[in-house]
Amino acid sequence: MDDDGDMGALVLPFRASGDPVATADAFVEEMLQGFANQQRARSLNLATIHARDRQVRRFMEFCGSMPWEWGPVDVEDWTTHLVSEPRPVATSTVRAYQQAVALFCDYLVDPRYGWGERSMEMFGSHPVQIFHEWNTTAHVIETEARPQVRPLTRVEVQRLLDHADERAFQAYGSGRKGWATAYRDATLFKVIYAFGLRRREAAMLDVYDFTRNPAAPEFGKYGVCNVRWGKASRGSGPRRRGVVAVHRWASEALAQYVEQVRPQFQTTSPALWPTERQGRVSSHHVDRRFAQWREELGLDPLLHPHCLRHSYVTHLIEDGFDHRFVQEQAGHRWGSTTALYTGVSGDYRNQVVRQALDRAFTPPTERPNDEPSNEDG
């Protein structure tokens, strides 16, 4: 509050230094700390806050200048660099990077924080918003996934799971050390497919995350998978959901693993997929194991573990499960997202078209008694 009783802009304490470079560096650190504090005040996830801090620092390193020296051309040069590397950054990733720095600029130019005034006093310049509609990546299509990435066919899924089982059985039969690890990984991928899980959702499962489903006692103790580490949105914490079992073979395989194989790791951790060093498997382990089996089977090199989740959604739709049920199982907020995951086969599409045509052009008197007529209102 100033002498006139008015609320002034928030001014953070600043420790002056005789070295201009050290002064500028310290001032930037204050800016970044203030930006982080603002996000914490909004209860954003710490991982989101740290990721944005990294992107701002990387952008500043690329520009070789301070925030009050940035201009729109820096955005354009940076974006061009990102998409021109030997391994170009995906469009969705470029947008996320741009958004992180743009939010930082929004924070700096907000007069309530006083950064502009202090920058002018100290350096004779002030930060501006350098991102605008003509130099940022727009989200103009529903999905930006590579069209080559697709669900696995049922035959491919079966080959993958059979191959995993075969490796586990060979390791066990030969008495080799590590047979429990091979069995663990085989069961892990069964669970990923049978419950439609993301890599991290599966890796973070604990034993107690499975419960009975009173409506389906045939699945035993593994009737519901309670996902605690679902994909977060807008900086929030992990989203939770319950995925009910629909494949009895998967629940049976999981029960056998938990009761007979997992104890071999002699762990006190509740992790469902423990490692020999008493940790838990990581998302990167899932990637590596899938890539190994994919190469051994000669499958399409563009396939990755998330394709199993697409396969799960697709196969449920083909098997006649209600679209809303599938959406809830997958944890999608919008049905359109589930639709993007679905890659039904040509045979299935032809079957649906044939049934629709038969219903449309078959006279009511010739339809089966249990088939409703559109003329009934």
VOPAGU-2260 file (C-alpha; in pm, 1 decimal, decimal comma):
REM VOPAGU-2260
SITE   aa  ch    i         X         Y         Z
SITE  MET   A    0       0,0       0,0       0,0
SITE  ASP   A    1     150,0     341,5     -98,4
SITE  ASP   A    2     132,4     675,2      85,8
SITE  ASP   A    3    -206,8     752,9     -67,8
SITE  GLY   A    4    -352,4     428,4      65,6
SITE  ASP   A    5    -372,7     256,2    -275,4
SITE  MET   A    6    -264,3    -100,0    -338,6
SITE  GLY   A    7      48,2     -97,0    -553,1
SITE  ALA   A    8     201,0    -367,4    -771,9
SITE  LEU   A    9     373,4    -654,9    -598,2
SITE  VAL   A   10     747,8    -580,4    -587,3
SITE  LEU   A   11     977,5    -868,1    -504,0
SITE  PRO   A   12    1294,7    -794,5    -306,7
SITE  PHE   A   13    1598,4    -759,5    -531,1
SITE  ARG   A   14    1961,0    -785,9    -428,1
SITE  ALA   A   15    2168,9    -548,7    -634,9
SITE  SER   A   16    2509,4    -650,9    -763,3
SITE  GLY   A   17    2797,1    -458,0    -911,6
SITE  ASP   A   18    2824,3    -707,2   -1200,9
SITE  PRO   A   19    2563,7    -625,2   -1472,0
SITE  VAL   A   20    2558,8    -985,8   -1594,9
SITE  ALA   A   21    2512,2   -1123,2   -1245,0
SITE  THR   A   22    2241,5    -862,4   -1184,4
SITE  ALA   A   23    2053,6    -967,2   -1499,8
SITE  ASP   A   24    2088,8   -1336,7   -1418,6
SITE  ALA   A   25    1959,4   -1283,4   -1065,4
SITE  PHE   A   26    1667,5   -1079,6   -1198,3
SITE  VAL   A   27    1571,5   -1359,6   -1440,0
SITE  GLU   A   28    1583,8   -1612,0   -1156,5
SITE  GLU   A   29    1342,3   -1392,8    -960,5
SITE  MET   A   30    1111,7   -1385,7   -1262,1
SITE  LEU   A   31    1120,0   -1762,7   -1295,0
SITE  GLN   A   32    1063,0   -1810,5    -922,5
SITE  GLY   A   33     768,0   -1572,7    -934,5
SITE  PHE   A   34     625,3   -1759,5   -1234,6
SITE  ALA   A   35     656,7   -2088,4   -1046,1
SITE  ASN   A   36     490,7   -1939,1    -736,5
SITE  GLN   A   37     199,3   -1814,4    -944,7
SITE  GLN   A   38     143,5   -2165,6   -1080,1
SITE  ARG   A   39     170,4   -2318,8    -733,8
SITE  ALA   A   40     -96,3   -2074,3    -615,9
SITE  ARG   A   41    -321,6   -2226,6    -883,7
SITE  SER   A   42    -246,6   -2575,5    -744,5
SITE  LEU   A   43     -90,5   -2690,4   -1069,7
SITE  ASN   A   44     100,8   -3016,5   -1074,8
SITE  LEU   A   45     468,9   -2982,1    -986,1
SITE  ALA   A   46     567,8   -3179,7   -1294,2
SITE  THR   A   47     388,4   -2923,5   -1511,2
SITE  ILE   A   48     559,7   -2634,2   -1331,3
SITE  HIS   A   49     904,1   -2788,2   -1368,7
SITE  ALA   A   50     844,7   -2871,4   -1736,0
SITE  ARG   A   51     748,7   -2510,6   -1811,3
SITE  ASP   A   52    1053,9   -2382,6   -1626,3
SITE  ARG   A   53    1276,1   -2608,2   -1838,0
SITE  GLN   A   54    1119,6   -2486,3   -2160,9
SITE  VAL   A   55    1162,8   -2120,6   -2068,4
SITE  ARG   A   56    1528,3   -2181,0   -1984,4
SITE  ARG   A   57    1585,0   -2370,2   -2309,5
SITE  PHE   A   58    1424,3   -2089,7   -2508,1
SITE  MET   A   59    1638,7   -1830,6   -2332,3
SITE  GLU   A   60    1950,7   -2038,6   -2400,1
SITE  PHE   A   61    1856,7   -2065,4   -2768,5
SITE  CYS   A   62    1800,3   -1690,3   -2798,2
SITE  GLY   A   63    2111,2   -1597,9   -2603,8
SITE  SER   A   64    1926,4   -1299,7   -2460,3
SITE  MET   A   65    1716,6   -1194,3   -2162,3
SITE  PRO   A   66    1333,7   -1188,2   -2150,9
SITE  TRP   A   67    1321,7    -807,7   -2187,5
SITE  GLU   A   68    1522,7    -845,4   -2509,6
SITE  TRP   A   69    1306,7   -1110,6   -2676,5
SITE  GLY   A   70    1108,4   -1042,9   -2991,8
SITE  PRO   A   71     868,2   -1234,2   -3221,5
SITE  VAL   A   72    1152,9   -1325,6   -3455,3
SITE  ASP   A   73    1308,0   -1529,0   -3172,4
SITE  VAL   A   74     993,1   -1743,4   -3160,5
SITE  GLU   A   75    1007,2   -1804,1   -3533,6
SITE  ASP   A   76    1377,4   -1892,4   -3533,8
SITE  TRP   A   77    1329,0   -2126,7   -3237,1
SITE  THR   A   78    1028,2   -2303,0   -3387,7
SITE  THR   A   79    1209,4   -2345,6   -3719,3
SITE  HIS   A   80    1499,8   -2501,3   -3530,5
SITE  LEU   A   81    1269,3   -2744,2   -3349,1
SITE  VAL   A   82    1103,7   -2873,8   -3665,0
SITE  SER   A   83    1425,8   -2882,0   -3870,4
SITE  GLU   A   84    1635,7   -3105,0   -3644,7
SITE  PRO   A   85    1739,1   -3454,5   -3763,0
SITE  ARG   A   86    1452,9   -3579,9   -3543,8
SITE  PRO   A   87    1188,6   -3305,8   -3583,2
SITE  VAL   A   88     974,2   -3231,1   -3280,6
SITE  ALA   A   89     609,4   -3337,7   -3318,9
SITE  THR   A   90     354,5   -3064,8   -3388,2
SITE  SER   A   91     174,9   -3120,3   -3058,6
SITE  THR   A   92     506,6   -3096,0   -2871,3
SITE  VAL   A   93     599,1   -2772,2   -3048,7
SITE  ARG   A   94     264,9   -2628,1   -2940,3
SITE  ALA   A   95     326,8   -2730,2   -2578,8
SITE  TYR   A   96     673,4   -2568,4   -2584,6
SITE  GLN   A   97     533,3   -2248,0   -2730,5
SITE  GLN   A   98     254,2   -2239,6   -2476,9
SITE  ALA   A   99     497,8   -2271,6   -2185,2
SITE  VAL   A  100     703,3   -1970,0   -2295,1
SITE  ALA   A  101     394,0   -1771,6   -2393,2
SITE  LEU   A  102     250,6   -1819,2   -2043,7
SITE  PHE   A  103     576,6   -1693,7   -1898,0
SITE  CYS   A  104     551,5   -1384,0   -2116,7
SITE  ASP   A  105     190,1   -1332,8   -2006,0
SITE  TYR   A  106     309,3   -1339,1   -1647,4
SITE  LEU   A  107     589,7   -1089,4   -1712,0
SITE  VAL   A  108     369,8    -833,1   -1890,3
SITE  ASP   A  109      96,4    -847,4   -1625,6
SITE  PRO   A  110     116,4    -501,8   -1459,3
SITE  ARG   A  111       9,5    -648,3   -1126,7
SITE  TYR   A  112     355,4    -799,0   -1082,5
SITE  GLY   A  113     560,1    -492,2   -1174,5
SITE  TRP   A  114     822,1    -668,3   -1385,4
SITE  GLY   A  115     794,1    -419,8   -1671,8
SITE  GLU   A  116     859,2    -116,3   -1452,3
SITE  ARG   A  117    1154,3    -277,9   -1279,6
SITE  SER   A  118    1302,7    -391,9   -1610,7
SITE  MET   A  119    1282,0     -38,7   -1750,1
SITE  GLU   A  120    1450,4     105,3   -1442,7
SITE  MET   A  121    1731,0    -148,7   -1444,5
SITE  PHE   A  122    1789,0    -227,2   -1813,0
SITE  GLY   A  123    1606,2      38,1   -2013,3
SITE  SER   A  124    1374,1    -220,3   -2171,2
SITE  HIS   A  125    1079,8    -434,3   -2066,6
SITE  PRO   A  126     931,7    -777,2   -2158,5
SITE  VAL   A  127     655,7    -801,7   -2420,7
SITE  GLN   A  128     434,2   -1085,0   -2540,0
SITE  ILE   A  129     626,8   -1225,4   -2836,1
SITE  PHE   A  130     378,1   -1496,4   -2934,3
SITE  HIS   A  131      86,4   -1409,7   -3161,6
SITE  GLU   A  132    -154,1   -1587,6   -3394,2
SITE  TRP   A  133      83,6   -1570,0   -3690,3
SITE  ASN   A  134     389,8   -1729,0   -3528,9
SITE  THR   A  135     237,6   -2004,9   -3316,1
SITE  THR   A  136     127,0   -2355,2   -3406,3
SITE  ALA   A  137    -250,6   -2371,2   -3431,1
SITE  HIS   A  138    -459,1   -2674,9   -3336,1
SITE  VAL   A  139    -671,5   -2708,0   -3649,0
SITE  ILE   A  140    -730,3   -3083,8   -3674,3
SITE  GLU   A  141    -882,3   -3328,6   -3428,8
SITE  THR   A  142    -581,3   -3556,0   -3413,1
SITE  GLU   A  143    -216,3   -3505,5   -3499,4
SITE  ALA   A  144    -109,2   -3862,5   -3447,2
SITE  ARG   A  145      91,3   -4025,4   -3723,2
SITE  PRO   A  146    -152,2   -4200,4   -3957,5
SITE  GLN   A  147      78,7   -4502,6   -3973,8
SITE  VAL   A  148      28,8   -4567,4   -3601,4
SITE  ARG   A  149    -266,0   -4802,7   -3574,0
SITE  PRO   A  150    -426,3   -5060,8   -3347,5
SITE  LEU   A  151    -279,2   -5407,5   -3362,2
SITE  THR   A  152    -497,8   -5667,4   -3524,4
SITE  ARG   A  153    -626,1   -5950,6   -3308,0
SITE  VAL   A  154    -374,9   -6182,4   -3473,3
SITE  GLU   A  155     -89,1   -5943,0   -3395,3
SITE  VAL   A  156    -198,3   -5908,6   -3032,7
SITE  GLN   A  157    -215,3   -6285,5   -2999,6
SITE  ARG   A  158     128,2   -6326,5   -3156,8
SITE  LEU   A  159     276,2   -6069,4   -2921,0
SITE  LEU   A  160     129,6   -6224,4   -2606,1
SITE  ASP   A  161     213,3   -6579,0   -2719,1
SITE  HIS   A  162     571,5   -6472,1   -2787,3
SITE  ALA   A  163     597,9   -6322,1   -2438,6
SITE  ASP   A  164     464,2   -6642,0   -2284,6
SITE  GLU   A  165     702,2   -6854,5   -2488,0
SITE  ARG   A  166    1004,2   -6656,6   -2368,2
SITE  ALA   A  167     887,2   -6690,2   -2007,2
SITE  PHE   A  168     832,6   -7065,2   -2041,0
SITE  GLN   A  169    1173,8   -7112,3   -2203,6
SITE  ALA   A  170    1345,5   -6920,9   -1924,7
SITE  TYR   A  171    1163,9   -7120,2   -1659,0
SITE  GLY   A  172    1225,7   -7454,1   -1829,0
SITE  SER   A  173    1598,0   -7389,7   -1866,2
SITE  GLY   A  174    1628,2   -7284,9   -1503,6
SITE  ARG   A  175    1785,8   -6956,1   -1606,4
SITE  LYS   A  176    1801,7   -6669,7   -1362,0
SITE  GLY   A  177    1546,7   -6405,5   -1451,8
SITE  TRP   A  178    1258,9   -6634,1   -1543,4
SITE  ALA   A  179    1037,5   -6444,5   -1297,7
SITE  THR   A  180    1120,3   -6120,9   -1477,9
SITE  ALA   A  181    1020,2   -6272,4   -1811,4
SITE  TYR   A  182     694,8   -6400,3   -1660,8
SITE  ARG   A  183     630,5   -6060,9   -1501,7
SITE  ASP   A  184     669,2   -5881,7   -1835,7
SITE  ALA   A  185     442,1   -6129,4   -2012,2
SITE  THR   A  186     169,4   -6066,4   -1756,0
SITE  LEU   A  187     230,7   -5691,2   -1765,7
SITE  PHE   A  188     148,2   -5673,4   -2134,8
SITE  LYS   A  189    -158,3   -5891,2   -2090,1
SITE  VAL   A  190    -285,2   -5638,6   -1834,9
SITE  ILE   A  191    -200,5   -5339,9   -2057,6
SITE  TYR   A  192    -408,1   -5483,6   -2340,1
SITE  ALA   A  193    -686,5   -5643,6   -2135,0
SITE  PHE   A  194    -757,7   -5323,5   -1937,3
SITE  GLY   A  195    -662,9   -5068,1   -2203,7
SITE  LEU   A  196    -394,5   -4900,1   -1992,8
SITE  ARG   A  197    -138,5   -4636,5   -2073,1
SITE  ARG   A  198     224,5   -4724,6   -1998,9
SITE  ARG   A  199     249,2   -4518,5   -1680,7
SITE  GLU   A  200     -90,9   -4632,1   -1559,6
SITE  ALA   A  201      28,5   -4991,2   -1581,5
SITE  ALA   A  202     376,0   -4929,4   -1440,6
SITE  MET   A  203     236,4   -4751,6   -1133,3
SITE  LEU   A  204     -11,0   -5024,5   -1038,8
SITE  ASP   A  205       5,1   -5171,1    -688,9
SITE  VAL   A  206    -130,5   -5509,1    -583,6
SITE  TYR   A  207    -419,7   -5354,1    -392,5
SITE  ASP   A  208    -536,9   -5161,5    -701,4
SITE  PHE   A  209    -742,0   -5464,6    -805,8
SITE  THR   A  210   -1074,7   -5540,3    -639,6
SITE  ARG   A  211   -1373,0   -5765,5    -689,9
SITE  ASN   A  212   -1667,0   -5673,7    -909,8
SITE  PRO   A  213   -1990,9   -5787,0    -740,2
SITE  ALA   A  214   -2163,4   -5787,0   -1077,3
SITE  ALA   A  215   -1902,3   -6023,0   -1225,2
SITE  PRO   A  216   -1780,8   -6267,1    -958,6
SITE  GLU   A  217   -1625,9   -6492,1   -1221,4
SITE  PHE   A  218   -1327,5   -6253,6   -1234,9
SITE  GLY   A  219   -1243,7   -6315,1    -868,8
SITE  LYS   A  220   -1022,7   -6062,3    -692,8
SITE  TYR   A  221    -929,8   -5905,0   -1024,1
SITE  GLY   A  222   -1267,1   -5781,1   -1144,4
SITE  VAL   A  223   -1183,0   -5410,5   -1132,3
SITE  CYS   A  224    -854,7   -5231,5   -1200,4
SITE  ASN   A  225    -847,3   -4906,8   -1004,9
SITE  VAL   A  226    -622,1   -4674,6   -1203,3
SITE  ARG   A  227    -464,0   -4411,7    -977,4
SITE  TRP   A  228    -218,3   -4259,9   -1222,9
SITE  GLY   A  229    -438,8   -4167,2   -1515,8
SITE  LYS   A  230    -344,1   -3894,2   -1759,5
SITE  ALA   A  231    -370,8   -3549,1   -1601,4
SITE  SER   A  232    -515,5   -3244,7   -1774,1
SITE  ARG   A  233    -444,9   -2872,3   -1745,3
SITE  GLY   A  234    -178,1   -2917,2   -1482,5
SITE  SER   A  235    -400,5   -3111,9   -1244,0
SITE  GLY   A  236    -305,7   -3425,9   -1057,3
SITE  PRO   A  237    -347,6   -3776,9   -1199,1
SITE  ARG   A  238    -705,6   -3871,0   -1285,2
SITE  ARG   A  239    -850,9   -4186,8   -1135,7
SITE  ARG   A  240   -1092,0   -4436,8   -1284,1
SITE  GLY   A  241   -1209,2   -4792,3   -1238,2
SITE  VAL   A  242   -1173,1   -5030,8   -1533,5
SITE  VAL   A  243   -1387,8   -5341,4   -1509,3
SITE  ALA   A  244   -1245,7   -5667,1   -1640,3
SITE  VAL   A  245   -1393,7   -5801,8   -1962,5
SITE  HIS   A  246   -1134,3   -6070,9   -2042,1
SITE  ARG   A  247   -1143,8   -6363,3   -1801,1
SITE  TRP   A  248    -814,0   -6500,6   -1929,0
SITE  ALA   A  249    -636,4   -6184,5   -1819,8
SITE  SER   A  250    -773,2   -6200,1   -1464,9
SITE  GLU   A  251    -670,0   -6564,2   -1441,8
SITE  ALA   A  252    -318,8   -6485,1   -1566,3
SITE  LEU   A  253    -290,9   -6198,2   -1318,5
SITE  ALA   A  254    -401,9   -6416,5   -1028,8
SITE  GLN   A  255    -142,4   -6679,2   -1116,1
SITE  TYR   A  256     130,3   -6416,2   -1142,3
SITE  VAL   A  257      45,9   -6250,1    -808,6
SITE  GLU   A  258      16,0   -6577,5    -620,5
SITE  GLN   A  259     301,5   -6779,6    -770,6
SITE  VAL   A  260     551,5   -6551,9    -947,1
SITE  ARG   A  261     556,1   -6213,6    -776,0
SITE  PRO   A  262     668,0   -6365,5    -441,5
SITE  GLN   A  263     992,2   -6466,1    -617,7
SITE  PHE   A  264    1100,3   -6100,3    -607,1
SITE  GLN   A  265    1087,4   -6104,9    -225,0
SITE  THR   A  266     979,7   -5743,1    -213,6
SITE  THR   A  267     809,1   -5549,5      64,1
SITE  SER   A  268     686,2   -5291,0    -185,3
SITE  PRO   A  269     319,9   -5296,3    -291,5
SITE  ALA   A  270     429,4   -5249,8    -656,2
SITE  LEU   A  271     253,9   -5498,5    -881,3
SITE  TRP   A  272     554,5   -5517,4   -1112,8
SITE  PRO   A  273     863,5   -5515,4    -886,5
SITE  THR   A  274    1218,7   -5531,7   -1014,9
SITE  GLU   A  275    1502,8   -5744,5    -889,9
SITE  ARG   A  276    1643,9   -5433,8    -721,5
SITE  GLN   A  277    1325,2   -5380,0    -521,6
SITE  GLY   A  278    1200,6   -5095,0    -737,5
SITE  ARG   A  279     916,9   -5095,2    -989,1
SITE  VAL   A  280     926,2   -5117,6   -1367,1
SITE  SER   A  281     926,3   -4786,6   -1555,1
SITE  SER   A  282     749,0   -4662,1   -1864,7
SITE  HIS   A  283    1082,4   -4682,3   -2045,9
SITE  HIS   A  284    1107,3   -5050,7   -1955,7
SITE  VAL   A  285     768,2   -5105,7   -2118,5
SITE  ASP   A  286     893,5   -4929,9   -2432,5
SITE  ARG   A  287    1213,5   -5132,6   -2446,7
SITE  ARG   A  288    1045,1   -5467,6   -2393,1
SITE  PHE   A  289     776,9   -5397,2   -2654,0
SITE  ALA   A  290    1041,4   -5285,8   -2905,5
SITE  GLN   A  291    1241,2   -5603,9   -2842,7
SITE  TRP   A  292     943,4   -5832,4   -2900,6
SITE  ARG   A  293     822,2   -5628,4   -3198,9
SITE  GLU   A  294    1160,0   -5669,1   -3365,5
SITE  GLU   A  295    1178,5   -6040,8   -3286,1
SITE  LEU   A  296     834,3   -6093,2   -3440,3
SITE  GLY   A  297     899,3   -5870,9   -3742,2
SITE  LEU   A  298     603,8   -5644,7   -3665,7
SITE  ASP   A  299     561,9   -5296,8   -3807,5
SITE  PRO   A  300     839,6   -5080,2   -3653,3
SITE  LEU   A  301     593,2   -4790,4   -3610,1
SITE  LEU   A  302     392,5   -4986,1   -3354,1
SITE  HIS   A  303     447,7   -4895,2   -2989,2
SITE  PRO   A  304     292,6   -4991,5   -2653,3
SITE  HIS   A  305      16,3   -4730,1   -2674,7
SITE  CYS   A  306    -111,2   -4912,7   -2982,9
SITE  LEU   A  307    -228,9   -5187,1   -2746,3
SITE  ARG   A  308    -461,5   -4932,6   -2586,1
SITE  HIS   A  309    -595,6   -4844,0   -2930,3
SITE  SER   A  310    -639,0   -5215,9   -2994,3
SITE  TYR   A  311    -836,2   -5255,6   -2671,3
SITE  VAL   A  312   -1079,6   -4978,4   -2766,3
SITE  THR   A  313   -1113,7   -5103,1   -3123,1
SITE  HIS   A  314   -1176,2   -5464,8   -3028,5
SITE  LEU   A  315   -1438,2   -5373,8   -2767,2
SITE  ILE   A  316   -1626,4   -5169,0   -3027,7
SITE  GLU   A  317   -1604,2   -5455,4   -3276,4
SITE  ASP   A  318   -1732,9   -5696,9   -3011,3
SITE  GLY   A  319   -2045,2   -5488,4   -2967,0
SITE  PHE   A  320   -1975,7   -5307,3   -2639,3
SITE  ASP   A  321   -2161,5   -4980,9   -2594,5
SITE  HIS   A  322   -1960,7   -4675,2   -2702,2
SITE  ARG   A  323   -2027,3   -4497,1   -2373,5
SITE  PHE   A  324   -1901,8   -4799,4   -2179,7
SITE  VAL   A  325   -1582,5   -4807,0   -2386,2
SITE  GLN   A  326   -1532,3   -4434,9   -2329,5
SITE  GLU   A  327   -1557,9   -4481,3   -1952,0
SITE  GLN   A  328   -1323,5   -4779,5   -1960,8
SITE  ALA   A  329   -1061,7   -4579,7   -2150,8
SITE  GLY   A  330   -1100,2   -4279,3   -1921,3
SITE  HIS   A  331   -1181,1   -4039,2   -2203,8
SITE  ARG   A  332   -1364,5   -3721,7   -2111,9
SITE  TRP   A  333   -1507,2   -3688,9   -2461,4
SITE  GLY   A  334   -1653,2   -3954,1   -2687,8
SITE  SER   A  335   -1471,8   -3795,6   -2982,8
SITE  THR   A  336   -1139,7   -3899,2   -2827,7
SITE  THR   A  337   -1255,3   -4259,5   -2808,8
SITE  ALA   A  338   -1363,7   -4237,9   -3172,6
SITE  LEU   A  339   -1013,1   -4128,1   -3270,3
SITE  TYR   A  340    -871,8   -4435,0   -3094,2
SITE  THR   A  341   -1097,0   -4667,9   -3288,8
SITE  GLY   A  342    -963,0   -4832,9   -3602,6
SITE  VAL   A  343   -1217,6   -5100,3   -3681,1
SITE  SER   A  344   -1141,0   -5351,2   -3952,4
SITE  GLY   A  345   -1281,9   -5341,9   -4302,5
SITE  ASP   A  346   -1476,7   -5660,9   -4234,8
SITE  TYR   A  347   -1643,0   -5501,8   -3933,3
SITE  ARG   A  348   -1737,0   -5187,4   -4127,7
SITE  ASN   A  349   -1880,7   -5393,6   -4409,1
SITE  GLN   A  350   -2080,5   -5599,0   -4160,1
SITE  VAL   A  351   -2226,4   -5284,7   -4000,1
SITE  VAL   A  352   -2314,6   -5137,6   -4339,9
SITE  ARG   A  353   -2480,5   -5462,3   -4449,2
SITE  GLN   A  354   -2690,1   -5476,8   -4132,4
SITE  ALA   A  355   -2794,2   -5112,6   -4170,9
SITE  LEU   A  356   -2893,1   -5165,1   -4533,4
SITE  ASP   A  357   -3088,6   -5477,6   -4447,9
SITE  ARG   A  358   -3281,7   -5292,7   -4179,5
SITE  ALA   A  359   -3348,9   -4998,9   -4411,1
SITE  PHE   A  360   -3471,6   -5192,9   -4712,3
SITE  THR   A  361   -3631,7   -5503,2   -4564,7
SITE  PRO   A  362   -4011,2   -5468,1   -4543,0
SITE  PRO   A  363   -4141,3   -5472,9   -4182,9
SITE  THR   A  364   -4340,7   -5789,2   -4250,1
SITE  GLU   A  365   -4022,7   -5977,1   -4347,0
SITE  ARG   A  366   -3813,8   -5874,0   -4045,0
SITE  PRO   A  367   -3752,3   -6108,7   -3753,6
SITE  ASN   A  368   -4006,1   -6070,5   -3474,6
SITE  ASP   A  369   -3745,3   -5939,0   -3231,6
SITE  GLU   A  370   -3626,6   -5663,5   -3465,1
SITE  PRO   A  371   -3799,3   -5328,1   -3402,1
SITE  SER   A  372   -3950,5   -5134,9   -3687,5
SITE  ASN   A  373   -3879,5   -4766,9   -3748,1
SITE  GLU   A  374   -4244,6   -4729,8   -3840,3
SITE  ASP   A  375   -4349,5   -4812,2   -3485,1
SITE  GLY   A  376   -4251,1   -4459,8   -3378,2
